């Protein structure tokens, strides 16, 4: 573990003492199961570190192929994802997850509620033991971080049901828990038995990512009572994580208009003791179907500049269909642009170095160096092959009239 901390501190340009202090205070997390200490690309997430990007993969009940999901994993890693979440819902979830854990050189996350509903039968037939057992199973398999929707408790559900939401409840994992609670009349097992989750997480060094089951799924619902009622509970649970020595991440919205993003980040940091903050986007408009990766990158860049630590990518498939391989590539690169934009705003002296090298390569019309420093080197290579010009120093936009030609 000492060598790991030294490696991560060097990568992040912080001292090992700074990194240790932030881990101790709970403002930095290193999602890494004890079974996966030797993975190639671990990462640290949180205070004063570079903004990280997560890519979601996973099969659906309508489209299920272990081979497809492993290819998406490969593409996500190739394009620079820092972590990946397997969100498979289907009878073969365990096979797909096992394959992802075996092949992934980066931390792997899951949503245990999805595994619970794959047990079969009616939802109300599940007992609280089933939900806790899935957490244990996935921890034993080697999962590095898990989204548990522990904030969807009876107290918070009442706030939701008293509210007049435009978008309703859009979290798939949160809605599974909500439906189970309504049909059985029981408290959320992930809330009621949170101490058991802590025991499991501590034993296997699993980072708990406290899911935002009541994140806004429409701009009109951003910063409403249900969202903040849940966030307050997540803050209380985050404190229990720290007391137990369990690493914790807080998940955030969602759909949030540009002018409310800073408020959302500050509220999460304040209520949750500065825990790493993980946002889905946030989407700054509701009408960008097919282009939600762009709307999410706009929100993600601002959120990260104002203190968010971890961006969950969005792809062109968001709200429309299960992402395909090309969507994964676009989603990762778009979120990497957002993350790097925020890094430069937060610490230009450290994070602009690569951009300055790119600028120098452009000024020199050095296409090999441009390819080296680009977020997606392959796109430059393909462009040079597809659009040749007479003077191979220029591109097909300006040709001999390129301003940079001598």
LINHU-V448621 format. One record per pair of residues at least 6 apart in sequence whose C-alpha atoms are under 6 Angstrom apart, sorted by the first residue. I is the first residue (numbers start at 1). GAP is how many residues later the second one is. Records with the same first field share a line. If there is no record, write none. Layout:
I = GAP + GAP
This chain:
9 = 6 + 7
12 = 37
22 = 6
26 = 249
27 = 19 + 20 + 247 + 248 + 249
28 = 17 + 18 + 19
29 = 15 + 16 + 218
30 = 14
31 = 113 + 114 + 176
32 = 112
33 = 109 + 111 + 171 + 172 + 173
34 = 170 + 171
35 = 107
39 = 66
40 = 65
41 = 64 + 65
42 = 64
46 = 230 + 263
51 = 258 + 259 + 288
52 = 30 + 258
53 = 28 + 29 + 257 + 258 + 259
54 = 27 + 28 + 29 + 30 + 258 + 259
55 = 29 + 258
56 = 28 + 29
57 = 29
58 = 11 + 28 + 29 + 30
59 = 29
60 = 28 + 29
61 = 29
66 = 30
72 = 253
83 = 23 + 24
84 = 24
85 = 23 + 24 + 25
86 = 24
89 = 25
90 = 28
91 = 27
107 = 37
108 = 35 + 36
109 = 34 + 35 + 36 + 37
110 = 36
111 = 35 + 36
112 = 22 + 23
113 = 60
116 = 15
124 = 56 + 59 + 60
128 = 61
144 = 62
145 = 61 + 62 + 63
146 = 62 + 63
147 = 62 + 63 + 64
148 = 62 + 63
149 = 25 + 62 + 64
150 = 40 + 41
151 = 79 + 82 + 83
153 = 35
156 = 73 + 74
159 = 67
160 = 66
167 = 50 + 51
169 = 45
170 = 47
171 = 42
174 = 39
202 = 44
207 = 40 + 41
208 = 40
209 = 39 + 40 + 41
210 = 40 + 41
211 = 40
212 = 39 + 40
214 = 13
215 = 12 + 38 + 39
216 = 6 + 38 + 39
217 = 37 + 38
218 = 37
219 = 36 + 37 + 38
222 = 34
235 = 36 + 37
249 = 26 + 27
250 = 27 + 28
251 = 26 + 27 + 28
252 = 26 + 27
253 = 26 + 27 + 29
254 = 26 + 28
255 = 27 + 28
256 = 26 + 27 + 28
257 = 27
258 = 26
261 = 42
262 = 44
276 = 33
277 = 31 + 32
278 = 32 + 33
279 = 32 + 33
280 = 32
281 = 15 + 18 + 19
282 = 14 + 17 + 18
283 = 12 + 13 + 16
284 = 11 + 15
290 = 26
291 = 25
292 = 24
293 = 21 + 22 + 23
297 = 38 + 41
300 = 38
301 = 37 + 38 + 41
304 = 38
305 = 37
313 = 18 + 22
314 = 17
315 = 12 + 16
317 = 6
344 = 7 + 8
358 = 12 + 15
361 = 8 + 9
365 = 28
371 = 6 + 9
389 = 7
